[in-house]
Amino acid sequence: MRIEYTVRIWREGDQHIAHAMPIDVASAAASAEQARQALDEAVGLLLSVAREQGTLHDVMDECSYEYRDGGWRSPECVA
């Protein structure tokens, strides 16, 4: 499954933090690219487990995604 999300990456000491919005999942690594890759994996695992447990719709609703036309639409960014 593919969904859209916005990623912010910043440094904290010697670590890069990657945060996916609006899903609210974060990851850290030594480089920005490694943090981004780890974040993509973490988001994929979250969605996979939610699907397996039958809670995917609940998780996506809580993150303000809408299910339309057979897919999930991310909330509109307004600022």
N, C-alpha and C positions, 0 to 999 in steps of 0.2 A: 504494500500500500504506500502511496506517495501522498504526502501532505505538505503544505507550505508553512514555513515558520521563519521568523526573523532571528538572526543570531547576532549577539553582541559578544565581542572578545576584548578582554582587558588584562592587564598584568597586575598581579599581586605578588610582590617580591620576585622570586625566580620562577613563578608559575604563571601560565596563561589560563584564564578562566573563559570558558565559552558557555553562553546562556541562551537557550532557545525560548523565544516568546511566541505565543502566549502559553505554550505548553509548560513552562516553568521547570525545565530540566537543565542541569548544569554539569559541566565536566571540567577537569583541569589537566594540564600537561606542561612539559617543558617548553614547547613551542606552540605558536598560534595554530599552525596546521595540525599538529597532533591533538590539540584540544578540540578543534573542529571535528576531526575524524572520530574522536572518542564521543563527542556529543551526538553526532549522527548515529553512532552505534547505540548509545543510550536511548535515544528517541525511538529507534527501531525496536529495541528490546521492550520498552514501555508499551508500545503499540501492539507488539506481538503477544505479550503476556495478557494485556487487556482483552485482546481478541480471543485468546484461548480461554480466559476466565468468563467470557461473556459480558464484560464491562466496558467494551470499547465505546459504545454510544454514551455511556455515563461519563467516561473520561473526556471524550471530545466535547460533550455538552458543557462540562465544567470548565473547559478551556475556551468556551465561546465559539467553537466551530459549529457550522450548520451543515446538515446533510441535505444536499440538493442535487438533483440530476445524477444520482448514482455516485456522488463523491462528496468529500468533506471540503467545505469552503472556510478559509481562515477569516477571522474577524477583520473588518476594515481598519486599517491604521489611519488615525485622524490627526496625528501630530508627530 
